[in-house]
Amino acid sequence: QVQLVESGGGLVQAGGSLRLSCAASGSIASINTMGWYRQAPGKQRELVARITTAGNTNYADSVKGRFTISRDNAENTVYLQMNSLKSEDTAVYFCTAYFWYSGVWDRAWGQGTQVTVSS
């Protein structure tokens, strides 16, 4: 199994920046793609960005050019650098990781960290 712990959320003014971190523990050698999702009040959880072990990335159109996902495989950590934040970025941000366990792919989620952008 894999456990994920996020940190770095908080309150920031529009136009500001935040950096989220997500540390993985457990069966870390089996981890493949990691990513960030977010969920705003009354909305469905949506993909923000994801990154493979090789460093290939995908971003939601709404964050392209503003957010950057990266990972440190040696430290088993994934990061989300968020710049030029907007009020619509306000949400709970969840870290996720796909991992191989008992012959199948499984998925772990962190507990979430709140990001609030004031206008």
N, C-alpha and C positions, 0 to 999 in steps of 0.2 A: 504494500500500500504506500501511498504518497500523501504527505501532509503539506499544506501550503499556508504560509502566514504573510499577510500583506501589512505594509506600513507606509506612511508618508502622506496620507490624506490630510485634509484640513480645510480651512476657510481662506480664500484668496480673492482679491479684487479682479474684476474683468481686466484682461490684458496681462495678468500675472502668470507665474509659472509654478508648477509643482512637480515633484518627482516621486513616483510610486515605486516601491520595491516589493518583491515577493520571493521569500526564501522557501525552498523545498527541502524536505527531509523524508527519510524512509527509504523506499526502493528507488533511489534517485538514478541509478544506472539504467533503469528501464524507461526513463522519461524521454518523450519525443517532443512534439510541438507544445509550446507554452503560449499563453496569451492572456489578454485582458478583455473582460466584458464589463458592461455597465448597465445599471437599471435605475431609471428615474421614476419618481412616484407616478403610479398609474400607467406605466409603460412596460412593455416587455423587455427582458434582458437582451442586449444587443452586443454584437462583436465590436470591439474597438480596434484591436490589433493582435496579431499572432506572429510567432517566430519559430522556425524549425531549428533543429540542432545544427544544421548547416548555415543558419543565419538568414534564410529566406524569410521575407516579411510580407504581410498583407495588412492593409489598413481600411477602416471604414472611410467612405468618401468624406464624411463630415469632419474627420480629423487629419486628413492628409495635408502635409505641409506644416502642421502644428505639433503633432505628437510623434515621438520616436520610441519604438520598442527596441530593447537590446537584451542580451543575456550573457551571463558569465557562467559558462559551463563548469568551470573549476570551483566556483562558489555556489553553484546550484541556485542561482538567483536570476530573476528576470526583472527588468526595469521598464517603466513607462515615463518618459520625459514629456511633460505637457506644457507647451508654451502658448502664448496668446489665448489664454483661456477665456471662454465665453460663458454667459449665464446658462446657456443650454447644455453645457458640459456638466452641470450639477447632477450628481447621481452617486449611487453606491457602486464602487468599482471592485470587481471580483477578478482574482487571478485564477487561471485554470491550467491544468497540465494533463496531457494524454500520456499514459504509461502502460507498459506491457506487464500483465500480472496473471499468473495461473493460466497462461495460454490464450488470453484474450486481451484486447485493448480496453482499458478502463479510463475513467476521467475523474480527476480530483478538483475540488473547488476550495478556495480560501473562504474566510468568513466575511470578507468584504471590508472596504474602507471608504468612508464618506468623503466626497469632494464637493465642496460648496463654493460656487463662484458668485460673488455679489456684483451687481451692476451699478 
